């Protein structure tokens, strides 16, 4: 059985904060500090937050314009996922912008950065419920609340993507059994270590060994599955 991994998009792959700050600047005519998260800042009234979202809602394909934090790592994650035979689900609760659906924009954006045919799930509800429903093994998310929901409501492990140096939050997460990383490079290092170390573990983890040992003779589609390739002959009766 393939390892099943849930990866949040905003704050993990995409710099949502910077994009929202830029939107707020254009919409409200007011600058925000880099450290300030306008979405949650007390300096920003809820009515202004609503105005910015209304502005985003009319912007065609606004989600396509977000900057990836570490663009090279998205392709690396793809490569690792393919070679390890994992199943990855990208999770988001992005509201609609103009243009295509938030789901389609997210799929297109992730693929443009090197992860072909990404599975994007728009999750309006609890991340714990989705982790449980999908039987995820591991979830990477930048929100502590989501990580807590995941470990509380499912058997999945959670890794908090903490890009700021918040030692108190880091300690809090670790005390709750939640792993902490500060960027995608570290997260991918953790995933690589899992792949390498789990086969040598004993006990309960032994059952997970086959996640990390895809059969060497496994026939794989090309690295870019969209590359031209003749379809196999159809099965006849
Ligand atoms: Mg997030």
Boltz pocket constraint, residues with backbone or C-beta under 6 A from the ligand:
constraints:
  - pocket:
      binder: B
      contacts: [[A, 8], [A, 9], [A, 10], [A, 11], [A, 12], [A, 141], [A, 142], [A, 143]]
      max_distance: 6.0
